[in-house]
């Protein structure tokens, strides 16, 4: 009962307090001009990260 009361007084906080807008990243990728091999690689890694929902370390 004591621990339940402590939890009710101070509930746990969410893990992530902020998120970022994916549309800004996609808009930036769409508007890059004359992409080089490095830019294409970055685009591919970004698309893979967005599609999989995993951390970059996993890729």
LUMLUM-768467 format. One record per residue (C-alpha): x, y, z. Coordinates in Angstrom, 2 decimals, m for minus. Example, Ala and Ser with C-alpha at 12.3 -4.5 7.8 and 13.67 -1.06 7.14 Angstrom:
! LUMLUM-768467
{rec {12.30, m4.50, 7.80}}
{rec {13.67, m1.06, 7.14}}
END
This chain:
! LUMLUM-768467
{rec {0.00, 0.00, 0.00}}
{rec {2.85, 2.33, 0.83}}
{rec {4.51, 1.88, m2.57}}
{rec {1.19, 2.32, m4.35}}
{rec {0.70, 5.60, m2.50}}
{rec {4.21, 6.76, m3.43}}
{rec {3.56, 5.93, m7.08}}
{rec {0.30, 7.88, m7.04}}
{rec {2.04, 10.91, m5.53}}
{rec {4.93, 10.83, m8.01}}
{rec {3.95, 8.96, m11.19}}
{rec {6.70, 7.99, m13.61}}
{rec {7.59, 10.43, m16.38}}
{rec {7.46, 9.56, m20.09}}
{rec {10.73, 8.40, m21.62}}
{rec {10.76, 10.97, m24.41}}
{rec {9.67, 14.53, m23.72}}
{rec {10.14, 15.90, m27.25}}
{rec {9.75, 14.55, m30.77}}
{rec {10.86, 15.94, m34.10}}
{rec {8.82, 16.59, m37.21}}
{rec {9.51, 14.09, m40.00}}
{rec {8.02, 16.32, m42.71}}
{rec {10.87, 18.83, m42.28}}
{rec {13.44, 16.11, m42.96}}
{rec {11.54, 14.73, m45.95}}
{rec {11.10, 18.23, m47.39}}
{rec {14.85, 18.85, m47.06}}
{rec {15.69, 15.56, m48.79}}
{rec {13.29, 16.31, m51.65}}
{rec {14.79, 19.75, m52.29}}
{rec {18.47, 18.82, m52.43}}
{rec {19.91, 19.69, m55.83}}
{rec {22.54, 17.70, m57.72}}
{rec {22.96, 15.00, m55.08}}
{rec {26.34, 13.33, m54.88}}
{rec {27.02, 9.77, m53.80}}
{rec {27.43, 10.99, m50.22}}
{rec {24.05, 12.74, m50.36}}
{rec {22.37, 9.64, m51.80}}
{rec {23.89, 7.51, m49.03}}
{rec {22.62, 9.92, m46.39}}
{rec {19.16, 9.91, m47.99}}
{rec {19.06, 6.13, m48.04}}
{rec {20.13, 5.88, m44.40}}
{rec {17.48, 8.44, m43.45}}
{rec {14.75, 6.57, m45.33}}
{rec {15.81, 3.29, m43.73}}
{rec {15.77, 4.84, m40.25}}
{rec {12.32, 6.33, m40.82}}
{rec {10.87, 3.16, m42.30}}
{rec {12.24, 0.77, m39.70}}
{rec {11.67, 2.86, m36.59}}
{rec {14.95, 1.57, m35.16}}
{rec {17.86, 3.51, m33.76}}
{rec {20.72, 4.53, m36.05}}
{rec {23.02, 2.15, m34.16}}
{rec {20.98, m0.79, m35.46}}
{rec {21.46, 0.22, m39.09}}
END
